[in-house]
Amino acid sequence: MAMKELKKSSVIRLNIGGNKFCTSVDTLTQREPNSMLAAMFSGRHNVVCEEDCEKGYVFIDRDGTHFRHILNWLRDGTVPLLEERCKYSELLREAEYFQLVGLTEEIHAFLNKKEDDQIAKLDADFTRRDIINFILSNGTMKFRGFNLSGLDLSKLDLTKIDFSYACLRNVCFSGCDLTSIQFNYVDAEGAIFNNATLKSSVFVGANLRDASFVDAKLDFAKVQSACLVNCSFLRAILDNAQLHKADLTNANFEAASLECADLKNLKATNTANFRDANLMGSYVEDVNLQHLVGAKTGFVTACGRGFLCKNPDYIR
């Protein structure tokens, strides 16, 4: 299909993992102009169609369960009302795949508001201004065990602070410098660490369910025995990180770098997404390598243990 010949009102037929949809070029390109879908149907590329009932469908190899919500977002800019929280995690993964930044941010905001409405929480012990004042007056701080839930701490320099045992639910750390931070046994469910620097940070035993680490830098981080259920590490850097015994249920490591990472005894790798992840040189004792589908590895195995080495290949 020569896309440059299509008008904005032209009908586009999509086959998303076997589910058929019809929409327009205008819908696919206007609301999120930097998305994968906008790039595909911008007119700059030719898109191959399949022959189906004499009408060409553009096939995209993704689960089409939530694609109607993707289209409704592009049409109306609304986040759907879903019955289960896990469905939002599934929709979030699709939004990240199609590079729909606006939808990704709206889902995070919606989930945070929903949790605030459903769970009676104590007010945070400090405000953002309090935290800034502490930083200005005291170079080394401890917030061990304090409740900082819901605070916007984005873009602050919080290096070497001890947050161990603190409640950090839905805290926004986007763009923060969190080098060498102590997050031992924190409850950071739903926290946002996008584009944050977390080199040598420590998350031992932390609850990071539904947290987002998109484009974060976690090289040399210690994340042992942490709950990473539904976490997104899209394009994150985890080189030399220690993740052994972490729960990876539905975690997303797509296009992440985990070179020389410690991946021993991981839980639920069968539900995690490692598509296009780089695991070269990683230590994967007692991990089912068959579940690391699409990861760049080049591994050798012996007695159920794997050591990733040179000559990268892709698990098919």
Summary of the structure (lengths in Angstrom):
residues: 316
radius of gyration: 21.2
end to end distance: 29.0
largest distance: 71.4
contacts: 990
relative contact order: 0.07
helix: 23%
strand: 20%
